[in-house]
Amino acid sequence: MRTRLLIAVLALVLTPSAAATPFKATLTAPTHTPKVNAKLYYTIHATATVQIVDSFGGVHPAQFDNTTKNIVNKLFAGTFRDYVELPPESRGFKVTLRAIVRVAGGKVTLTWWLKAR
């Protein structure tokens, strides 16, 4: 079964010289308690792997848009935009959206907890 989660905005701010300078990454969203089956878009600037960590410790890859293609080491130039949705079965469970962002200067793991209502 395809796991879909809802996340708001995932932004990465890179310094001009990312190869020589550490970069800053932040994960923000307007809520930690989104409605089920609602889309909320996020943005990443870099190489990213996006995962969902369930309340039992299981790690599941997030899938790109409405496809079955997992977001794993996704390379892109410019801005990457996508969304994830929480299915009705996730109502009441706390899960974590995890994005592993890599640039020439290193990597950072961003997390954002979610609990569907």
DRENBA-733772 format. One record per residue: residue number from 1; residue in one letter; chain; x, y, z of N, C-alpha, C, O in turn. Coordinates in steps of 0.02 Angstrom, whole numbers. Example, Ala and Ser with C-alpha at 12.3 -4.5 7.8 and 13.67 -1.06 7.14 Angstrom:
[1, A, A, [660, -284, 390], [615, -225, 390], [660, -165, 390], [712, -166, 423]],
[2, S, A, [642, -112, 354], [684, -53, 357], [645, 2, 394], [670, 57, 402]],
//
This chain:
[1, M, A, [42, -59, 0], [0, 0, 0], [44, 62, 0], [94, 65, 36]],
[2, R, A, [26, 107, -37], [65, 169, -45], [51, 216, 13], [-6, 234, 26]],
[3, T, A, [104, 236, 47], [97, 282, 103], [102, 353, 78], [150, 371, 45]],
[4, R, A, [52, 392, 93], [51, 463, 72], [42, 506, 134], [-2, 492, 175]],
[5, L, A, [81, 556, 141], [76, 602, 198], [69, 673, 174], [87, 690, 118]],
[6, L, A, [42, 712, 217], [33, 783, 201], [87, 823, 237], [97, 814, 297]],
[7, I, A, [119, 866, 202], [169, 911, 232], [160, 979, 201], [135, 986, 146]],
[8, A, A, [180, 1028, 237], [171, 1096, 212], [232, 1117, 172], [243, 1093, 116]],
[9, V, A, [272, 1160, 199], [326, 1189, 162], [392, 1162, 188], [405, 1162, 248]],
[10, L, A, [433, 1138, 143], [500, 1114, 159], [548, 1158, 120], [553, 1152, 59]],
[11, A, A, [584, 1201, 156], [627, 1248, 120], [700, 1238, 140], [715, 1224, 198]],
[12, L, A, [744, 1245, 93], [815, 1240, 104], [848, 1304, 81], [838, 1325, 23]],
[13, V, A, [886, 1335, 124], [920, 1397, 106], [994, 1381, 100], [1026, 1361, 148]],
[14, L, A, [1022, 1391, 41], [1092, 1377, 29], [1132, 1441, 28], [1109, 1493, 5]],
[15, T, A, [1193, 1438, 55], [1238, 1495, 50], [1266, 1497, -20], [1265, 1445, -54]],
[16, P, A, [1292, 1553, -44], [1318, 1557, -112], [1373, 1508, -126], [1379, 1483, -182]],
[17, S, A, [1414, 1492, -77], [1469, 1445, -87], [1457, 1384, -45], [1491, 1373, 5]],
[18, A, A, [1409, 1343, -64], [1390, 1284, -25], [1446, 1234, -18], [1450, 1198, 32]],
[19, A, A, [1490, 1230, -68], [1544, 1181, -64], [1594, 1197, -10], [1624, 1152, 19]],
[20, A, A, [1603, 1261, 6], [1653, 1280, 55], [1622, 1301, 122], [1657, 1305, 172]],
[21, T, A, [1557, 1313, 124], [1524, 1339, 183], [1467, 1294, 203], [1432, 1268, 159]],
[22, P, A, [1457, 1283, 268], [1398, 1243, 289], [1335, 1278, 264], [1333, 1339, 257]],
[23, F, A, [1284, 1238, 251], [1222, 1267, 228], [1169, 1264, 283], [1177, 1227, 332]],
[24, K, A, [1116, 1302, 275], [1062, 1303, 323], [1000, 1272, 291], [984, 1287, 233]],
[25, A, A, [966, 1230, 327], [904, 1200, 302], [851, 1205, 357], [866, 1195, 415]],
[26, T, A, [790, 1219, 337], [736, 1223, 385], [675, 1186, 358], [666, 1180, 298]],
[27, L, A, [635, 1162, 403], [573, 1129, 386], [517, 1164, 424], [518, 1164, 485]],
[28, T, A, [470, 1192, 388], [414, 1227, 420], [349, 1206, 387], [348, 1184, 330]],
[29, A, A, [295, 1215, 424], [229, 1201, 398], [179, 1242, 438], [193, 1260, 495]],
[30, P, A, [121, 1256, 410], [72, 1296, 447], [38, 1257, 502], [6, 1288, 545]],
[31, T, A, [42, 1191, 502], [9, 1151, 554], [44, 1085, 564], [77, 1059, 519]],
[32, H, A, [35, 1057, 624], [57, 989, 639], [-2, 942, 635], [6, 881, 641]],
[33, T, A, [-62, 968, 626], [-123, 927, 625], [-163, 939, 562], [-216, 970, 565]],
[34, P, A, [-139, 915, 505], [-174, 926, 442], [-236, 881, 435], [-242, 831, 470]],
[35, K, A, [-280, 900, 390], [-338, 859, 375], [-317, 802, 328], [-270, 810, 289]],
[36, V, A, [-351, 746, 331], [-335, 690, 287], [-356, 707, 215], [-401, 747, 204]],
[37, N, A, [-322, 676, 168], [-336, 683, 96], [-329, 755, 70], [-355, 769, 16]],
[38, A, A, [-296, 799, 106], [-286, 867, 82], [-214, 875, 59], [-168, 848, 90]],
[39, K, A, [-204, 911, 5], [-136, 922, -21], [-108, 988, 7], [-142, 1039, 8]],
[40, L, A, [-46, 984, 28], [-11, 1044, 48], [60, 1036, 19], [92, 985, 32]],
[41, Y, A, [84, 1084, -17], [145, 1077, -56], [207, 1097, -16], [204, 1140, 28]],
[42, Y, A, [264, 1066, -31], [328, 1082, -1], [379, 1093, -55], [369, 1074, -113]],
[43, T, A, [435, 1125, -36], [487, 1142, -84], [555, 1123, -56], [568, 1132, 4]],
[44, I, A, [599, 1096, -98], [667, 1079, -78], [715, 1107, -131], [700, 1102, -191]],
[45, H, A, [771, 1135, -110], [823, 1158, -156], [886, 1117, -141], [924, 1135, -96]],
[46, A, A, [899, 1063, -178], [959, 1022, -169], [945, 951, -193], [902, 941, -236]],
[47, T, A, [981, 902, -167], [967, 832, -179], [931, 807, -117], [952, 822, -61]],
[48, A, A, [877, 770, -126], [837, 752, -67], [813, 680, -70], [801, 652, -123]],
[49, T, A, [806, 651, -11], [771, 588, 0], [717, 605, 51], [731, 632, 104]],
[50, V, A, [654, 588, 35], [599, 603, 79], [568, 538, 103], [554, 493, 63]],
[51, Q, A, [559, 532, 170], [533, 471, 200], [479, 487, 252], [475, 543, 276]],
[52, I, A, [438, 437, 267], [390, 442, 320], [411, 391, 373], [422, 333, 358]],
[53, V, A, [416, 414, 435], [433, 369, 491], [370, 361, 532], [345, 410, 561]],
[54, D, A, [343, 299, 536], [281, 289, 572], [293, 285, 647], [350, 283, 670]],
[55, S, A, [238, 283, 685], [244, 283, 758], [273, 219, 786], [288, 215, 846]],
[56, F, A, [282, 168, 744], [312, 105, 766], [385, 100, 745], [417, 48, 757]],
[57, G, A, [413, 153, 715], [483, 154, 695], [496, 131, 624], [553, 131, 601]],
[58, G, A, [443, 113, 587], [452, 93, 518], [467, 153, 474], [440, 207, 485]],
[59, V, A, [510, 144, 424], [529, 198, 378], [502, 181, 309], [515, 127, 283]],
[60, H, A, [464, 228, 280], [432, 217, 215], [451, 274, 169], [449, 332, 189]],
[61, P, A, [471, 259, 106], [487, 313, 60], [424, 351, 40], [371, 321, 30]],
[62, A, A, [430, 416, 34], [375, 457, 7], [378, 450, -69], [431, 442, -98]],
[63, Q, A, [320, 454, -100], [317, 445, -172], [303, 511, -207], [268, 554, -180]],
[64, F, A, [331, 518, -266], [327, 579, -304], [256, 589, -332], [230, 545, -367]],
[65, D, A, [227, 647, -317], [161, 667, -342], [112, 609, -336], [109, 578, -282]],
[66, N, A, [75, 592, -388], [28, 536, -383], [54, 475, -421], [16, 439, -452]],
[67, T, A, [120, 465, -418], [152, 407, -451], [173, 357, -398], [161, 367, -338]],
[68, T, A, [204, 303, -419], [233, 254, -373], [309, 261, -369], [342, 217, -342]],
[69, K, A, [336, 316, -396], [408, 328, -396], [429, 359, -329], [405, 413, -311]],
[70, N, A, [472, 324, -293], [496, 349, -228], [543, 408, -236], [580, 413, -285]],
[71, I, A, [541, 453, -187], [587, 511, -187], [650, 489, -149], [654, 496, -88]],
[72, V, A, [698, 463, -186], [761, 438, -157], [818, 467, -197], [823, 455, -257]],
[73, N, A, [862, 505, -164], [918, 537, -197], [897, 573, -261], [927, 566, -314]],
[74, K, A, [844, 611, -255], [816, 649, -311], [862, 707, -327], [870, 753, -286]],
[75, L, A, [891, 706, -386], [935, 760, -409], [895, 809, -450], [853, 789, -490]],
[76, F, A, [908, 873, -440], [873, 924, -479], [912, 989, -476], [952, 999, -430]],
[77, A, A, [899, 1032, -524], [928, 1099, -524], [870, 1148, -512], [816, 1139, -539]],
[78, G, A, [882, 1197, -471], [829, 1245, -456], [787, 1222, -398], [813, 1206, -345]],
[79, T, A, [722, 1221, -407], [676, 1207, -352], [637, 1143, -366], [611, 1133, -421]],
[80, F, A, [632, 1100, -316], [592, 1039, -319], [528, 1051, -279], [532, 1071, -221]],
[81, R, A, [471, 1038, -309], [408, 1047, -274], [367, 983, -279], [365, 951, -331]],
[82, D, A, [336, 965, -224], [294, 906, -222], [247, 911, -162], [248, 961, -126]],
[83, Y, A, [208, 860, -151], [164, 857, -93], [159, 784, -70], [175, 738, -108]],
[84, V, A, [136, 774, -10], [118, 708, 15], [51, 716, 50], [33, 771, 71]],
[85, E, A, [13, 661, 57], [-53, 663, 88], [-57, 611, 143], [-27, 557, 138]],
[86, L, A, [-95, 626, 195], [-109, 578, 247], [-171, 539, 228], [-223, 569, 215]],
[87, P, A, [-168, 473, 226], [-228, 434, 210], [-274, 431, 270], [-252, 443, 326]],
[88, P, A, [-338, 416, 260], [-385, 412, 316], [-363, 364, 371], [-378, 375, 430]],
[89, E, A, [-328, 310, 352], [-305, 261, 402], [-254, 290, 451], [-242, 260, 504]],
[90, S, A, [-225, 347, 435], [-174, 376, 479], [-204, 422, 532], [-168, 446, 575]],
[91, R, A, [-269, 434, 529], [-302, 479, 577], [-286, 457, 649], [-295, 399, 667]],
[92, G, A, [-261, 505, 688], [-246, 492, 758], [-176, 465, 773], [-155, 463, 831]],
[93, F, A, [-139, 446, 721], [-71, 421, 731], [-21, 477, 718], [-29, 516, 672]],
[94, K, A, [30, 480, 760], [83, 529, 751], [137, 498, 707], [162, 443, 722]],
[95, V, A, [155, 532, 653], [207, 510, 608], [255, 567, 596], [241, 624, 615]],
[96, T, A, [312, 553, 566], [362, 604, 553], [379, 604, 479], [392, 551, 449]],
[97, L, A, [379, 662, 449], [405, 670, 381], [479, 685, 388], [498, 731, 425]],
[98, R, A, [520, 648, 353], [593, 657, 358], [620, 670, 288], [608, 631, 242]],
[99, A, A, [658, 724, 281], [691, 740, 217], [766, 742, 230], [789, 780, 273]],
[100, I, A, [802, 703, 193], [875, 702, 197], [900, 743, 138], [893, 722, 80]],
[101, V, A, [929, 800, 152], [949, 848, 101], [1025, 848, 95], [1060, 855, 145]],
[102, R, A, [1050, 840, 33], [1122, 838, 21], [1142, 892, -28], [1108, 903, -79]],
[103, V, A, [1197, 926, -13], [1228, 973, -59], [1303, 960, -55], [1325, 918, -15]],
[104, A, A, [1341, 994, -96], [1414, 983, -97], [1445, 995, -29], [1495, 964, -12]],
[105, G, A, [1417, 1039, 12], [1444, 1055, 77], [1426, 1007, 133], [1451, 1014, 188]],
[106, G, A, [1384, 959, 120], [1365, 911, 171], [1292, 890, 165], [1262, 896, 111]],
[107, K, A, [1265, 865, 220], [1195, 843, 220], [1163, 862, 286], [1196, 870, 337]],
[108, V, A, [1097, 868, 284], [1059, 882, 344], [994, 842, 340], [966, 832, 286]],
[109, T, A, [970, 820, 398], [907, 784, 402], [856, 830, 433], [865, 855, 489]],
[110, L, A, [801, 841, 398], [747, 884, 422], [688, 840, 441], [673, 791, 406]],
[111, T, A, [654, 857, 496], [595, 818, 516], [538, 865, 533], [547, 923, 552]],
[112, W, A, [477, 838, 526], [417, 875, 543], [365, 824, 564], [346, 781, 524]],
[113, W, A, [341, 828, 627], [291, 779, 649], [222, 799, 625], [207, 858, 618]],
[114, L, A, [181, 748, 614], [113, 758, 590], [66, 711, 626], [84, 655, 643]],
[115, K, A, [6, 734, 638], [-46, 692, 667], [-112, 709, 632], [-140, 762, 642]],
[116, A, A, [-135, 663, 590], [-195, 675, 550], [-256, 684, 594], [-265, 650, 645]],
[117, R, A, [-299, 730, 573], [-362, 739, 609], [-421, 727, 563], [-479, 733, 585]],
//
